[in-house]
Amino acid sequence: MAKEYNWHRVADADDELAAEAVITVQDVAGKKVCVTRYQGELYAFAHKCPHAGAFMQEGYIDAVGNIVCPLHRYKFSVKNGRNTSGEGFYLKTYPIELRPEGVFIGFEKGWFSW
């Protein structure tokens, strides 16, 4: 069964939300979400690390596309949020779409854990 999303517009279609490998924070429906660009594609993910709650925008994107937490250097794939440094945590990711009318981030319907 396909997931259903509530889509929220976060920018105009021609806005540069994030430069390559730069993490920005967007206010989406009253919640903070990090956005980055990696290899030309936009990605959206949780504002806080699932391990110790560090603010992920203070981390960085490494050369192979991992989001690196600023506190303990845990690494998460920018593409799917999987922990790549072996600790077993998962960073929530969100679908992001560039449409003619703007850039949209999707939240699963009925999912309220931020």
N, CA and C of each residue as an Amber inpcrd file, in Angstrom:
protein
   342
   0.8440000  -1.1830000   0.0000000   0.0000000   0.0000000   0.0000000
   0.8920000   1.2500000   0.0000000   0.6060000   2.1410000  -0.9100000
   1.4070000   3.3590000  -1.0410000   1.1200000   4.3170000   0.1140000
   2.1630000   4.9810000   0.5330000   2.0020000   5.9710000   1.5980000
   1.3150000   7.2100000   1.0380000   0.5060000   7.8390000   1.8810000
  -0.1460000   9.0860000   1.5040000   0.4960000  10.2260000   2.2730000
   0.6370000  11.3630000   1.6120000   1.3280000  12.5030000   2.2170000
   0.4810000  13.7580000   2.1800000   0.6960000  14.5880000   3.1820000
   0.2370000  15.9730000   3.1570000   1.4310000  16.7690000   2.6550000
   1.2570000  17.4660000   1.5380000   2.3550000  18.2030000   0.9240000
   2.3020000  19.6680000   1.3390000   3.4670000  20.2160000   1.6640000
   3.5710000  21.5980000   2.1260000   4.5800000  22.3420000   1.2520000
   4.1400000  23.4640000   0.7330000   5.0190000  24.2940000  -0.1110000
   6.0040000  25.0320000   0.7860000   7.2880000  24.9330000   0.4560000
   8.3140000  25.5870000   1.2730000   9.0700000  26.6770000   0.5350000
   8.9290000  26.7180000  -0.7900000   9.6600000  27.7330000  -1.5560000
   9.0900000  27.8320000  -2.9560000   9.4280000  28.9220000  -3.6360000
   9.1020000  29.0480000  -5.0470000   9.9570000  28.0680000  -5.8370000
   9.5150000  27.7180000  -7.0180000  10.2350000  26.7380000  -7.8330000
  11.6420000  27.1980000  -8.1710000  11.8530000  28.5120000  -8.2790000
  13.1720000  29.0080000  -8.6650000  14.0300000  29.4150000  -7.4630000
  13.5510000  29.1770000  -6.2440000  14.3470000  29.4740000  -5.0480000
  15.4620000  28.4420000  -4.8900000  16.5980000  28.9010000  -4.4450000
  17.7210000  28.0100000  -4.1320000  17.6220000  27.6930000  -2.6470000
  16.9160000  26.6190000  -2.2870000  16.7250000  26.2520000  -0.8780000
  18.0310000  25.9230000  -0.1860000  18.9050000  25.2390000  -0.8990000
  20.1800000  24.8400000  -0.3040000  21.2120000  24.6990000  -1.4200000
  22.3820000  25.2050000  -1.1660000  23.4910000  25.0000000  -2.0920000
  23.9990000  23.5750000  -1.9240000  24.8210000  23.1330000  -2.8460000
  25.3740000  21.7850000  -2.7880000  26.0730000  21.5280000  -1.4550000
  25.6320000  20.4720000  -0.7640000  26.2140000  20.0170000   0.5070000
  26.0940000  21.0260000   1.6490000  25.1750000  21.9830000   1.5330000
  24.9050000  22.9460000   2.6030000  23.5620000  22.5720000   3.2300000
  23.5080000  22.5050000   4.5500000  22.2790000  22.1450000   5.2500000
  21.5730000  23.4200000   5.6960000  20.3170000  23.5690000   5.2920000
  19.5000000  24.6950000   5.7290000  18.3380000  24.1680000   6.5620000
  17.6750000  25.0640000   7.2760000  16.5000000  24.6880000   8.0640000
  15.2930000  25.4190000   7.4970000  14.2210000  24.6770000   7.2790000
  12.9770000  25.2350000   6.7670000  11.8790000  25.0300000   7.8000000
  10.9940000  26.0090000   7.9130000   9.8160000  25.8700000   8.7560000
   8.7080000  25.2990000   7.8810000   8.2920000  24.0810000   8.1860000
   7.2800000  23.3880000   7.3880000   6.1120000  23.0600000   8.2980000
   5.0030000  23.7240000   8.0950000   3.8010000  23.4920000   8.8990000
   4.1050000  23.5860000  10.3970000   4.9470000  24.5480000  10.7700000
   5.2670000  24.7650000  12.1730000   6.3580000  23.8630000  12.7300000
   6.9530000  23.0280000  11.9060000   8.0290000  22.1160000  12.3230000
   9.3020000  22.4500000  11.5540000  10.4370000  22.2470000  12.1930000
  11.7130000  22.4860000  11.5310000  12.1640000  21.2240000  10.8150000
  12.5710000  21.4090000   9.5620000  13.0530000  20.3190000   8.7260000
  14.3380000  20.7910000   8.0550000  15.3380000  19.9330000   8.0210000
  16.5780000  20.2570000   7.3270000  16.4540000  19.9050000   5.8510000
  17.0760000  20.7380000   5.0140000  17.0970000  20.5110000   3.5700000
  18.5370000  20.6820000   3.0960000  18.9520000  19.8130000   2.1970000
  20.2670000  19.9340000   1.5820000  20.1760000  19.5320000   0.1300000
  21.2280000  19.8370000  -0.5890000  21.3570000  19.4140000  -1.9790000
  22.6190000  18.5430000  -2.0540000  22.4600000  17.3770000  -2.6600000
  23.5950000  16.4780000  -2.8430000  23.5470000  15.9530000  -4.2780000
  24.6170000  16.1180000  -5.0030000  24.7020000  15.7500000  -6.4110000
  23.5360000  16.3270000  -7.2040000  23.1820000  17.5690000  -6.8780000
  22.1520000  18.2940000  -7.6110000  20.7240000  18.0130000  -7.1910000
  20.4910000  17.0220000  -6.3350000  19.1420000  16.6630000  -5.8840000
  18.8770000  17.2180000  -4.4900000  17.6210000  17.6300000  -4.2470000
  17.2340000  18.1000000  -2.9190000  16.8260000  16.9240000  -2.0370000
  17.1660000  17.0250000  -0.7460000  16.7900000  16.0240000   0.2490000
  16.3060000  16.7400000   1.5050000  15.3300000  16.1430000   2.1830000
  14.7900000  16.7040000   3.4230000  14.8760000  15.6480000   4.5170000
  15.2260000  16.0960000   5.7320000  15.3960000  15.1550000   6.8410000
  15.1770000  15.8500000   8.1700000  15.1180000  15.0610000   9.2240000
  14.8080000  15.5530000  10.5670000  15.8040000  16.6080000  11.0330000
  15.2990000  17.5420000  11.8070000  16.0870000  18.6420000  12.3520000
  17.0170000  18.1860000  13.4650000  16.6250000  17.1250000  14.1940000
  17.4140000  16.6510000  15.3280000  17.8990000  15.2230000  15.1120000
  19.0950000  14.9660000  15.5950000  19.6690000  13.6260000  15.5210000
  18.8500000  12.6700000  16.4000000  18.5850000  11.4550000  15.9180000
  17.8090000  10.5070000  16.7190000  18.5840000   9.9500000  17.9110000
  19.8720000  10.1410000  17.9510000  20.6740000   9.6150000  19.0520000
  20.6270000  10.5240000  20.2690000  21.0700000  11.7760000  20.1110000
  21.1770000  12.6640000  21.2710000  20.5440000  14.0270000  21.0550000
  19.8030000  14.1900000  19.9520000  19.0600000  15.4250000  19.7420000
  19.8570000  16.6070000  19.2400000  21.0630000  16.3800000  18.7350000
  21.8570000  17.4910000  18.1940000  21.1570000  18.0850000  16.9820000
  21.3630000  19.3710000  16.7410000  20.7690000  20.0360000  15.5890000
  21.5690000  19.6880000  14.3360000  20.9260000  18.9840000  13.4250000
  21.6220000  18.4450000  12.2660000  22.1470000  19.5190000  11.3220000
  21.5760000  20.7240000  11.3310000  22.0920000  21.7640000  10.4500000
  23.4890000  22.2120000  10.8640000  23.9180000  21.8530000  12.0630000
  25.2620000  22.1870000  12.5180000  26.2730000  21.1220000  12.0920000
  25.7940000  20.0390000  11.4980000  26.6610000  19.0010000  10.9680000
  27.0640000  19.3360000   9.5420000  27.4000000  18.3110000   8.7730000
  27.8110000  18.5450000   7.3870000  27.5120000  17.3110000   6.5400000
  27.6240000  17.4840000   5.2310000  27.4540000  16.3970000   4.2760000
  28.8540000  15.9620000   3.8480000  29.1750000  14.6790000   4.0340000
  30.5140000  14.2220000   3.6640000  30.5800000  13.9050000   2.1650000
  31.7370000  13.4870000   1.6970000  31.9900000  13.2810000   0.2720000
  31.1620000  12.1640000  -0.3530000  30.6680000  11.2260000   0.4620000
  29.8880000  10.1110000  -0.0860000  28.3920000  10.2470000   0.1680000
  27.9550000  11.4160000   0.6310000  26.5290000  11.6620000   0.7920000
  25.9450000  11.2720000   2.1270000  26.7350000  11.3370000   3.1650000
  26.2220000  11.0960000   4.5120000  26.0520000  12.4150000   5.2430000
  24.9730000  12.5030000   6.0010000  24.7720000  13.6200000   6.9110000
  25.5330000  13.2450000   8.1760000  26.4420000  14.0890000   8.6100000
  27.2730000  13.7840000   9.7680000  26.8060000  14.6370000  10.9430000
  26.3850000  13.9720000  12.0090000  25.9010000  14.6670000  13.2020000
  27.0470000  15.4610000  13.8310000  26.7670000  16.6980000  14.2680000
  27.8240000  17.5190000  14.8440000  28.2790000  17.0810000  16.2320000
  27.4800000  16.2870000  16.9250000  27.8010000  15.9440000  18.3080000
  28.7110000  14.7150000  18.4260000  28.2690000  13.5920000  17.8840000
  29.0420000  12.3520000  18.0170000  29.5500000  11.8120000  16.6890000
  29.3240000  12.5540000  15.6130000  29.7840000  12.1910000  14.2660000
  29.1170000  10.9290000  13.7070000  27.9270000  10.6080000  14.2070000
  27.1660000   9.5140000  13.6050000  26.8220000   9.9370000  12.1830000
  26.7570000   8.9680000  11.2780000  26.5100000   9.2600000   9.8730000
  25.2160000   8.6020000   9.4080000  24.4880000   9.3540000   8.5680000
  23.2120000   8.8980000   8.0350000  23.1680000   9.1820000   6.5360000
  22.6810000   8.2330000   5.7600000  22.5610000   8.4280000   4.3230000
  21.5870000   9.5680000   4.0310000  21.9940000  10.4970000   3.1920000
  21.1160000  11.6070000   2.8270000  19.9170000  11.0960000   2.0230000
  20.0780000   9.9620000   1.3650000  19.0240000   9.4400000   0.4940000
  17.9110000   8.7210000   1.2400000  18.2440000   8.0460000   2.3650000
  17.1990000   7.2710000   3.0420000  17.2570000   7.3300000   4.5700000
  18.2130000   8.0440000   5.1470000  18.2950000   8.2040000   6.5980000
  18.9250000   7.0460000   7.3440000  19.3580000   6.0200000   6.6380000
  19.9550000   4.8650000   7.3190000  21.2970000   5.2280000   7.9290000
  21.5170000   4.7150000   9.1010000  22.7660000   4.9400000   9.8170000
  23.8750000   4.1600000   9.1040000  24.9170000   4.8640000   8.6650000
  25.9960000   4.2190000   7.9150000  27.2640000   4.0380000   8.7350000
  27.2590000   4.5130000   9.9810000  28.4430000   4.3690000  10.8220000
  28.2800000   3.2560000  11.8600000  27.1650000   2.5140000  11.8000000
  27.0360000   1.2960000  12.5710000  26.3460000   1.3660000  13.9230000
  25.8100000   2.4950000  14.3230000  25.1990000   2.5970000  15.6500000
  23.7490000   2.1190000  15.7030000  23.1020000   1.9580000  14.5520000
  21.7580000   1.4010000  14.5180000  20.6200000   2.4040000  14.5930000
  20.8970000   3.6820000  14.5070000  19.8430000   4.6930000  14.5390000
  19.3470000   4.9730000  13.1250000  18.2160000   5.6560000  13.0250000
  17.6260000   6.0070000  11.7420000  17.2020000   7.4640000  11.7940000
  17.6470000   8.2510000  10.8280000  17.2750000   9.6560000  10.7290000
  16.0670000   9.7730000   9.8070000  14.9830000  10.3370000  10.3070000
  13.7590000  10.4820000   9.5260000  14.0300000  11.3360000   8.2960000
  13.5930000  10.8510000   7.1420000  13.6820000  11.6140000   5.9030000
  12.2730000  11.9020000   5.4010000  12.1610000  12.9140000   4.5670000
  10.8720000  13.3320000   4.0240000  10.9800000  13.4380000   2.5130000
   9.9250000  13.0540000   1.7910000   9.9610000  13.2490000   0.3470000
   9.9330000  14.7480000   0.0330000  10.6500000  15.1160000  -0.9960000
  10.6890000  16.5120000  -1.4240000  10.5360000  16.5300000  -2.9410000
   9.6950000  17.4190000  -3.4300000   9.4150000  17.4880000  -4.8620000
   9.5210000  18.9190000  -5.3560000  10.1360000  19.0500000  -6.5290000
  10.1710000  20.3220000  -7.2320000   9.0700000  20.2770000  -8.2790000
   8.0950000  21.1690000  -8.1220000   6.9570000  21.2440000  -9.0400000
   6.9620000  22.6240000  -9.6900000   6.2110000  22.8090000 -10.7600000
   6.1730000  24.1340000 -11.4030000   5.7460000  25.2460000 -10.4360000
   4.8830000  24.9140000  -9.4740000   4.3910000  25.9340000  -8.5390000
   5.2480000  26.0880000  -7.2830000   6.3120000  25.2810000  -7.1490000
   7.1900000  25.4440000  -5.9940000   7.8380000  24.1510000  -5.5430000
   8.5400000  24.2550000  -4.4050000   9.1810000  23.1080000  -3.7790000
   8.2840000  22.6580000  -2.6310000   7.9980000  21.3500000  -2.5760000
   7.0820000  20.7910000  -1.5840000   7.7610000  19.6810000  -0.7890000
   7.4670000  19.6450000   0.5140000   7.9120000  18.5670000   1.3910000
   6.6750000  17.8310000   1.8790000   6.7480000  16.4960000   1.8880000
   5.6030000  15.6850000   2.2830000   5.7640000  15.0870000   3.6690000
   4.6860000  15.1360000   4.4460000   4.6100000  14.4590000   5.7430000
   3.5640000  13.3660000   5.6060000   3.8830000  12.1720000   6.1110000
   2.9180000  11.0800000   6.0430000   1.6300000  11.4840000   6.7460000
   0.5110000  11.1780000   6.1270000  -0.7780000  11.4670000   6.7470000
  -0.9200000  10.6480000   8.0200000  -1.3600000  11.3000000   9.0830000
  -1.5720000  10.6220000  10.3450000  -0.3060000  10.3910000  11.1590000
   0.8350000  10.8880000  10.6650000   2.1030000  10.6940000  11.3830000
   2.4990000  12.0100000  12.0110000   2.4940000  12.0620000  13.3450000
   2.7160000  13.3350000  14.0320000   3.9440000  13.3480000  14.9170000
   4.7820000  12.3390000  14.8350000   6.0060000  12.3120000  15.6270000
   7.1180000  13.0260000  14.8730000   7.5340000  14.1590000  15.3680000
   8.5610000  14.9460000  14.6800000   9.8570000  14.7420000  15.3580000
